[in-house]
Amino acid sequence: MSNKLTMSASDRINALLDDASFVEVGAYVTARSTDFNMQEKDTPKDGVITGYGVVGDKVVYVYSQDASVLGGAVGEMHAKKIAKIYDMAMKVGAPVVGLIDCAGLRLQEATDAMNAFGELYLKQTLASGLIPQITAIFGNCGGGTALIPALTDFTFMTAENSKLFVNSPNALDGNNSSKLDTASADYLSNNTSVVDVVCEDDATVISQIRTLIDMLPSNNQVEASSECTDDLNRVIPNLDGLVKDGRGVLQNIADNNIFFEVNKDFAKDVVIGFLKLNGDTVGCVANQVEGGSDMLSADGAKIAADFVNFCDAFDIPVITLVNTKGFVATVDNEKTVAESVAKLTYAFANATVPKVTLVMGDAFGTAYTVMNSKAIGADMVYAWPTAKIGTMDPEMAVKIMYEKEINAADDKVACVAELKKQYTDLQSSAMAAAKRGYIDDIIEPDATRKRIIAALDMLYTKNEDRPYKKHGAV
């Protein structure tokens, strides 16, 4: 792989694909428009290199925009070349990777370019849920081009050289890029869910895409599976020490401790990503208290819902790690929390893939219910012995329920402690939930990896029928 900070369009393809595996398609296509003397301009490959090759053992279709040709602007034939790649990829069931460096729509071709844009959007829509779509932005990606990564499953950006925008920062009232660069990777990764991974340079982006391709199935009809080189019964000492660190737990239970996280900088109360268990790819959703919050945010619910929908579309099992006390209580969060949480509820309940949930710490109220609880369709629900499951924190509950008794007690602290223990034993302990059938088993933290693997093995042949409908409307 090239280690240059900035690669050419062909460099990026060669770095992405295995050595000597690239086969170009449409190498001699050029612009066909003659308006504005376009015939006098040299447009080799019409500004985009298209073709296919191999990443590991998988065929991958790829297009890479060439900024040296009219700034990489998308014209009619440029878009048609990409659309052709999509047609081929959907026929054979292979991922599409788009390497973006584009000045936007080619103004000289006007309506021809606009129509070609629309045709490309249609291909992306048809491909959604059928084959994985990945985009990486290395330069500009503006205007109508910005919809291309938004229509794909995963988007990568370089930290300094890439820009993604519908309207440029300078076109926003009262703003300029030096004041607030709304097109930068830093802004987008921290404030939106559009960008999944930000890397320092081109080579790192390419390397991360190769890792992601290895994790994903080639299409919705095949499995993402490989030989497991880790111990299936590996005991993980002191895993309960990471009860507030969902990310850390996922890294520890993963085959060879490899966890591929997406949307890391956005909605830090929730962690989402992929790992392998017994060689099979599994999607993960986890509450993240350490460095995040013990409350679920609207943004956290949104990225989790989108992620679960992707996993369900590609038949990827989902595991959920729970440690949440409720919902973020701020004016800003209140604007969208009900809608976002409803979408998360729907995503989990609607998913028919194997679903395993582990309650690590607190699991209170509706926030627990929507985190893939037994009530909305989890196939297996486990809990660590110290987990607390109930309507709210036991201490708060007893202060509400026994206010008069506590006020009348000589030793209020001791009274609260005794009532809290009684309430926890009766209503909020893992054992209390297990006795009611809401928890399938209480497991020791060090056995988490092997118990989840065993559950997924048992669920391997899961087949769940649902009432017929065209699609849901949530």
C-alpha positions as CSV (number, residue, x, y, z in Angstrom):
1,M,0.0,0.0,0.0
2,S,1.1,3.5,-0.7
3,N,2.0,5.6,2.3
4,K,1.6,8.9,0.6
5,L,-0.6,11.4,2.5
6,T,-2.6,12.1,-0.7
7,M,-3.1,9.5,-3.4
8,S,-4.3,9.7,-7.0
9,A,-7.5,8.1,-8.1
10,S,-5.7,5.1,-9.4
11,D,-3.5,4.9,-6.4
12,R,-6.5,4.6,-4.1
13,I,-8.0,1.7,-6.2
14,N,-4.6,-0.1,-6.2
15,A,-4.3,0.3,-2.4
16,L,-7.8,-0.9,-1.8
17,L,-7.7,-4.0,-3.9
18,D,-5.4,-7.0,-3.7
19,D,-2.3,-6.7,-5.9
20,A,-3.0,-7.0,-9.6
21,S,-6.6,-7.8,-9.2
22,F,-8.2,-4.7,-10.6
23,V,-10.2,-5.0,-13.9
24,E,-11.3,-1.7,-15.3
25,V,-14.7,-1.2,-16.9
26,G,-15.5,1.7,-19.2
27,A,-11.8,2.8,-19.6
28,Y,-12.5,4.6,-22.9
29,V,-15.6,6.5,-21.9
30,T,-15.4,10.3,-22.3
31,A,-17.9,13.1,-22.1
32,R,-20.4,13.2,-25.0
33,S,-21.7,16.7,-24.5
34,T,-20.6,19.3,-27.1
35,D,-22.2,22.4,-25.4
36,F,-19.8,25.1,-24.3
37,N,-17.1,23.5,-26.6
38,M,-16.9,20.5,-24.3
39,Q,-15.6,18.5,-27.2
40,E,-12.3,20.5,-27.0
41,K,-11.7,19.5,-23.4
42,D,-9.8,16.3,-22.6
43,T,-12.0,14.2,-20.3
44,P,-10.2,10.8,-20.0
45,K,-12.5,8.2,-18.4
46,D,-14.9,11.1,-17.9
47,G,-13.2,11.8,-14.6
48,V,-14.0,8.5,-12.8
49,I,-12.2,5.1,-12.9
50,T,-14.6,2.2,-12.5
51,G,-14.1,-1.6,-12.3
52,Y,-13.8,-4.5,-9.9
53,G,-11.2,-6.5,-8.1
54,V,-10.7,-8.6,-5.0
55,V,-10.3,-7.8,-1.3
56,G,-9.2,-10.9,0.5
57,D,-11.6,-13.6,-0.8
58,K,-14.4,-11.1,-1.8
59,V,-15.1,-9.5,-5.2
60,V,-15.6,-5.8,-4.7
61,Y,-16.7,-3.2,-7.2
62,V,-15.1,0.2,-7.0
63,Y,-15.2,3.7,-8.5
64,S,-12.7,6.4,-7.9
65,Q,-13.2,10.0,-9.0
66,D,-10.3,11.8,-10.6
67,A,-10.1,15.5,-9.5
68,S,-7.6,16.2,-12.2
69,V,-10.4,15.9,-14.8
70,L,-12.7,18.9,-14.5
71,G,-12.3,18.8,-10.7
72,G,-13.9,15.4,-10.6
73,A,-17.3,17.0,-11.4
74,V,-20.1,14.6,-12.2
75,G,-21.4,14.7,-15.7
76,E,-23.7,12.4,-17.6
77,M,-21.2,9.7,-18.7
78,H,-19.4,10.0,-15.3
79,A,-22.6,9.1,-13.5
80,K,-23.6,6.4,-16.0
81,K,-20.2,4.7,-15.4
82,I,-20.9,4.5,-11.7
83,A,-24.5,3.3,-12.3
84,K,-23.1,0.6,-14.6
85,I,-20.9,-0.6,-11.7
86,Y,-23.9,-0.7,-9.4
87,D,-25.8,-2.8,-12.0
88,M,-23.0,-5.3,-12.1
89,A,-22.5,-5.4,-8.4
90,M,-26.2,-6.1,-7.8
91,K,-26.2,-8.9,-10.4
92,V,-23.3,-10.8,-8.8
93,G,-23.9,-9.8,-5.1
94,A,-20.8,-7.8,-4.3
95,P,-20.1,-4.6,-2.3
96,V,-19.6,-1.3,-3.9
97,V,-16.9,1.1,-2.7
98,G,-16.9,4.7,-3.8
99,L,-13.8,6.8,-3.5
100,I,-15.0,10.5,-3.7
101,D,-13.1,13.5,-4.8
102,C,-15.6,15.7,-6.6
103,A,-16.3,19.3,-7.4
104,G,-20.1,18.6,-7.7
105,L,-22.3,18.6,-10.7
106,R,-20.8,19.5,-14.1
107,L,-22.4,22.8,-14.9
108,Q,-21.6,22.5,-18.6
109,E,-23.9,19.5,-18.9
110,A,-26.8,20.9,-16.9
111,T,-29.9,18.8,-17.2
112,D,-28.0,15.8,-18.6
113,A,-25.9,15.8,-15.5
114,M,-28.9,16.3,-13.2
115,N,-30.7,13.3,-14.8
116,A,-27.6,11.1,-14.4
117,F,-27.4,12.1,-10.8
118,G,-31.0,10.9,-10.3
119,E,-30.3,7.6,-12.0
120,L,-27.3,7.1,-9.7
121,Y,-29.5,7.8,-6.6
122,L,-32.0,5.2,-7.9
123,K,-29.3,2.6,-8.2
124,Q,-28.1,3.3,-4.7
125,T,-31.6,3.0,-3.4
126,L,-32.2,-0.4,-5.2
127,A,-28.8,-1.6,-3.8
128,S,-29.7,-0.7,-0.2
129,G,-30.1,-3.8,1.9
130,L,-29.0,-6.0,-1.0
131,I,-25.2,-5.3,-1.1
132,P,-23.0,-3.2,1.3
133,Q,-22.2,0.3,0.1
134,I,-19.2,2.1,1.4
135,T,-17.9,5.6,0.5
136,A,-14.7,7.4,1.4
137,I,-14.2,11.1,0.9
138,F,-10.7,12.3,0.1
139,G,-11.4,15.8,-1.3
140,N,-14.6,17.7,-1.9
141,C,-18.1,16.1,-1.9
142,G,-20.6,18.9,-2.2
143,G,-24.1,19.8,-3.4
144,G,-25.9,16.8,-5.0
145,T,-22.8,14.6,-4.5
146,A,-23.3,14.8,-0.7
147,L,-26.4,12.6,-1.1
148,I,-24.1,9.7,-2.4
149,P,-22.4,9.0,0.9
150,A,-25.7,9.7,2.8
151,L,-27.4,6.9,0.7
152,T,-24.6,4.4,1.5
153,D,-24.1,2.3,4.6
154,F,-20.7,3.5,5.8
155,T,-18.8,6.8,5.2
156,F,-15.1,7.5,5.8
157,M,-13.4,10.8,5.6
158,T,-9.8,12.0,5.9
159,A,-9.2,14.4,8.8
160,E,-7.8,17.4,7.0
161,N,-8.3,17.2,3.2
162,S,-11.9,16.1,2.9
163,K,-15.1,18.3,2.8
164,L,-18.7,17.1,2.8
165,F,-21.5,19.6,2.4
166,V,-24.9,20.3,0.7
167,N,-24.3,24.1,1.2
168,S,-20.7,25.2,1.7
169,P,-20.0,26.9,5.1
170,N,-19.5,30.3,3.4
171,A,-23.1,30.0,1.9
172,L,-24.7,29.8,5.4
173,D,-26.0,33.1,6.7
174,G,-23.7,34.7,9.2
175,N,-21.0,32.0,8.8
176,N,-17.7,31.3,7.1
177,S,-15.4,28.3,7.1
178,S,-12.9,30.0,9.4
179,K,-15.6,30.7,12.0
180,L,-17.3,27.3,11.7
181,D,-16.4,24.7,9.1
182,T,-19.6,22.7,8.8
183,A,-18.0,20.7,5.9
184,S,-15.1,19.4,7.9
185,A,-14.6,15.8,9.1
186,D,-14.3,17.0,12.6
187,Y,-17.6,18.9,12.6
188,L,-19.5,16.2,10.8
189,S,-18.3,13.3,12.9
190,N,-19.0,15.1,16.2
191,N,-22.4,16.6,15.2
192,T,-24.0,14.2,12.7
193,S,-24.3,10.5,12.1
194,V,-23.4,10.8,8.4
195,V,-19.6,10.1,8.9
196,D,-18.7,6.8,10.5
197,V,-14.9,6.8,10.6
198,V,-12.4,9.7,10.3
199,C,-8.8,8.8,9.6
200,E,-5.6,10.8,9.4
201,D,-4.7,10.1,5.7
202,D,-5.7,8.3,2.6
203,A,-3.7,5.1,3.3
204,T,-5.4,4.7,6.7
205,V,-8.9,5.2,5.2
206,I,-8.1,2.5,2.7
207,S,-6.8,0.1,5.3
208,Q,-9.9,0.6,7.5
209,I,-12.2,0.0,4.5
210,R,-10.4,-3.3,3.9
211,T,-11.0,-4.3,7.5
212,L,-14.7,-3.4,7.3
213,I,-15.1,-5.4,4.1
214,D,-13.6,-8.4,5.8
215,M,-16.3,-8.0,8.5
216,L,-19.3,-7.7,6.2
217,P,-21.0,-10.2,4.1
218,S,-20.8,-9.7,0.3
219,N,-24.6,-9.5,0.0
220,N,-27.8,-10.2,1.9
221,Q,-27.8,-13.9,0.9
222,V,-24.5,-15.0,2.3
223,E,-22.8,-15.1,5.8
224,A,-19.8,-13.1,7.0
225,S,-17.8,-16.0,8.4
226,S,-14.2,-17.0,8.7
227,E,-12.1,-19.5,10.6
228,C,-11.8,-18.7,14.3
229,T,-8.3,-18.7,15.8
230,D,-9.3,-17.7,19.3
231,D,-10.3,-19.9,22.2
232,L,-14.1,-20.3,22.2
233,N,-14.1,-20.9,26.0
234,R,-11.7,-18.1,26.8
235,V,-12.2,-16.9,30.4
236,I,-11.9,-13.1,30.8
237,P,-10.9,-12.3,34.4
238,N,-12.2,-9.1,36.0
239,L,-14.5,-8.3,33.1
240,D,-17.0,-6.9,35.6
241,G,-14.5,-4.1,36.3
242,L,-15.5,-2.8,32.8
243,V,-19.2,-2.6,33.7
244,K,-19.3,1.1,32.7
245,D,-17.2,0.6,29.6
246,G,-19.2,-1.2,27.0
247,R,-16.5,-0.6,24.4
248,G,-14.0,-2.3,26.6
249,V,-16.3,-5.3,27.2
250,L,-16.8,-5.7,23.4
251,Q,-13.1,-5.6,22.8
252,N,-12.4,-8.2,25.4
253,I,-15.1,-10.7,24.3
254,A,-14.3,-10.4,20.5
255,D,-12.3,-13.0,18.6
256,N,-8.6,-11.8,19.0
257,N,-9.9,-8.7,20.7
258,I,-10.8,-7.0,17.4
259,F,-13.8,-4.6,17.5
260,F,-14.5,-2.4,14.5
261,E,-16.4,0.7,15.8
262,V,-18.4,3.1,13.8
263,N,-19.8,6.6,14.7
264,K,-17.3,6.7,17.6
265,D,-17.3,10.5,17.9
266,F,-21.1,11.0,17.7
267,A,-23.5,10.2,20.5
268,K,-20.9,9.0,23.0
269,D,-23.4,7.4,25.3
270,V,-23.8,4.5,22.8
271,V,-21.2,2.3,21.1
272,I,-21.9,0.5,17.9
273,G,-19.8,-1.7,15.7
274,F,-18.8,-5.2,14.5
275,L,-16.7,-8.0,16.0
276,K,-16.4,-11.7,15.3
277,L,-17.4,-14.5,17.7
278,N,-16.4,-18.0,16.7
279,G,-15.4,-16.5,13.3
280,D,-18.9,-15.1,12.6
281,T,-19.6,-11.4,12.3
282,V,-21.9,-9.9,15.0
283,G,-23.3,-6.4,15.3
284,C,-23.0,-4.8,18.7
285,V,-24.9,-2.1,20.5
286,A,-23.7,-1.0,24.0
287,N,-24.4,1.7,26.5
288,Q,-21.3,3.6,27.3
289,V,-21.1,5.2,30.7
290,E,-17.4,5.8,30.9
291,G,-16.7,8.9,28.8
292,G,-20.3,9.0,27.8
293,S,-23.4,8.9,30.0
294,D,-25.5,6.6,32.1
295,M,-28.5,8.1,30.3
296,L,-29.6,7.3,26.7
297,S,-29.7,10.2,24.3
298,A,-31.8,10.8,21.2
299,D,-28.6,10.7,19.1
300,G,-27.5,7.5,20.7
301,A,-30.9,5.9,20.0
302,K,-30.8,7.1,16.4
303,I,-27.4,5.6,15.5
304,A,-28.3,2.4,17.3
305,A,-31.6,2.1,15.3
306,D,-29.9,2.7,12.0
307,F,-27.2,0.2,12.9
308,V,-29.7,-2.5,13.9
309,N,-31.6,-2.0,10.7
310,F,-28.4,-2.6,8.7
311,C,-27.6,-5.7,10.6
312,D,-31.1,-7.1,10.1
313,A,-31.0,-6.4,6.4
314,F,-27.8,-8.4,6.0
315,D,-28.7,-11.2,8.5
316,I,-26.0,-10.2,11.0
317,P,-26.8,-11.3,14.6
318,V,-27.0,-8.5,17.2
319,I,-25.8,-8.4,20.8
320,T,-26.8,-5.6,23.1
321,L,-24.9,-4.6,26.3
322,V,-27.1,-2.7,28.7
323,N,-26.2,-0.2,31.4
324,T,-28.6,2.8,31.4
325,K,-30.7,4.6,34.0
326,G,-33.0,6.5,31.7
327,F,-33.1,9.2,29.1
328,V,-31.0,12.4,28.9
329,A,-33.1,15.2,30.4
330,T,-32.2,18.4,28.5
331,V,-34.3,20.8,26.4
332,D,-32.3,20.0,23.3
333,N,-32.7,16.2,23.7
334,E,-36.4,16.5,24.4
335,K,-37.0,17.8,20.9
336,T,-36.3,14.4,19.3
337,V,-35.9,11.8,22.0
338,A,-39.4,10.3,21.7
339,E,-39.1,9.9,17.9
340,S,-35.6,8.5,18.1
341,V,-36.3,6.0,20.9
342,A,-39.4,4.9,19.0
343,K,-37.3,4.2,16.0
344,L,-34.9,2.2,18.2
345,T,-37.7,0.2,19.7
346,Y,-39.0,-0.5,16.2
347,A,-35.6,-1.5,14.9
348,F,-35.0,-4.1,17.7
349,A,-38.6,-5.4,17.6
350,N,-38.7,-5.6,13.8
351,A,-35.3,-7.4,13.5
352,T,-35.6,-11.1,12.9
353,V,-31.9,-11.9,13.3
354,P,-30.6,-13.7,16.4
355,K,-30.7,-11.2,19.2
356,V,-28.8,-11.6,22.6
357,T,-28.9,-9.1,25.4
358,L,-26.6,-8.8,28.4
359,V,-27.5,-6.5,31.3
360,M,-24.2,-5.5,32.8
361,G,-25.2,-2.8,35.3
362,D,-28.3,-0.6,35.7
363,A,-31.4,-1.3,33.5
364,F,-34.1,1.1,34.6
365,G,-37.4,2.1,33.1
366,T,-38.3,2.5,29.5
367,A,-34.6,3.0,28.6
368,Y,-34.0,-0.6,29.5
369,T,-37.1,-1.8,27.7
370,V,-36.1,-0.3,24.4
371,M,-32.5,-1.7,24.6
372,N,-33.5,-5.0,23.2
373,S,-35.2,-6.4,26.3
374,K,-37.2,-9.7,26.4
375,A,-40.4,-7.7,26.0
376,I,-39.5,-6.4,22.5
377,G,-38.1,-9.6,21.2
378,A,-34.7,-10.5,22.5
379,D,-34.1,-14.2,22.0
380,M,-31.8,-14.6,25.0
381,V,-31.3,-12.2,27.9
382,Y,-28.4,-12.6,30.4
383,A,-27.4,-10.5,33.4
384,W,-24.4,-10.2,35.5
385,P,-25.0,-11.0,39.3
386,T,-24.7,-7.3,40.3
387,A,-27.1,-6.0,37.6
388,K,-30.1,-3.9,38.7
389,I,-33.3,-4.1,36.7
390,G,-36.4,-2.1,37.6
391,T,-38.4,1.1,37.1
392,M,-35.7,3.3,38.7
393,D,-32.8,3.4,41.1
394,P,-33.9,1.5,44.2
395,E,-32.8,4.3,46.6
396,M,-35.0,6.8,44.7
397,A,-37.9,4.4,44.6
398,V,-38.0,3.8,48.3
399,K,-37.7,7.5,49.1
400,I,-40.8,8.0,47.0
401,M,-42.7,4.9,48.3
402,Y,-41.8,5.3,52.0
403,E,-41.5,9.0,52.4
404,K,-43.5,9.1,55.7
405,E,-41.7,6.1,57.2
406,I,-38.3,7.5,56.4
407,N,-39.2,11.0,57.8
408,A,-40.5,9.3,61.0
409,A,-37.4,7.1,61.5
410,D,-34.8,8.1,64.1
411,D,-32.0,6.9,61.9
412,K,-33.0,8.0,58.4
413,V,-29.8,6.7,56.7
414,A,-30.2,3.2,58.2
415,C,-33.9,3.2,57.4
416,V,-33.3,4.0,53.7
417,A,-30.5,1.4,53.5
418,E,-32.8,-1.3,54.9
419,L,-35.7,-0.4,52.7
420,K,-33.4,-0.2,49.7
421,K,-32.1,-3.7,50.3
422,Q,-35.6,-5.1,50.7
423,Y,-36.8,-3.3,47.5
424,T,-33.8,-4.5,45.5
425,D,-34.2,-8.1,46.6
426,L,-37.9,-8.0,45.7
427,Q,-38.0,-5.9,42.6
428,S,-34.7,-4.7,41.2
429,S,-32.1,-7.5,41.4
430,A,-31.1,-9.8,38.5
431,M,-32.5,-12.7,40.5
432,A,-35.9,-10.9,40.9
433,A,-36.1,-10.4,37.1
434,A,-34.9,-14.0,36.5
435,K,-37.7,-15.4,38.7
436,R,-40.2,-13.5,36.6
437,G,-38.8,-14.9,33.4
438,Y,-37.4,-11.6,32.1
439,I,-33.8,-12.8,32.4
440,D,-32.9,-16.2,31.0
441,D,-29.8,-16.7,33.1
442,I,-27.5,-15.0,35.5
443,I,-23.9,-15.5,34.3
444,E,-20.5,-14.8,35.8
445,P,-18.8,-11.9,34.0
446,D,-15.7,-14.0,33.2
447,A,-17.8,-16.5,31.2
448,T,-19.5,-13.8,29.1
449,R,-17.7,-14.6,25.8
450,K,-18.4,-18.4,25.9
451,R,-22.0,-17.9,27.0
452,I,-22.8,-15.4,24.2
453,I,-21.1,-17.7,21.6
454,A,-23.1,-20.6,22.9
455,A,-26.4,-18.6,22.6
456,L,-25.6,-17.5,19.0
457,D,-24.7,-21.1,18.0
458,M,-28.1,-22.2,19.4
459,L,-29.8,-19.4,17.5
460,Y,-28.0,-20.1,14.2
461,T,-31.0,-21.7,12.5
462,K,-33.5,-19.1,13.9
463,N,-36.4,-18.6,11.5
464,E,-39.1,-16.2,12.5
465,D,-42.2,-15.4,10.5
466,R,-44.0,-12.1,10.7
467,P,-47.4,-10.9,9.6
468,Y,-47.4,-9.9,5.9
469,K,-47.0,-6.2,5.1
470,K,-45.1,-4.2,2.5
471,H,-43.0,-2.5,5.1
472,G,-43.4,-0.7,8.4
473,A,-44.0,3.0,8.6
474,V,-42.1,4.0,11.8
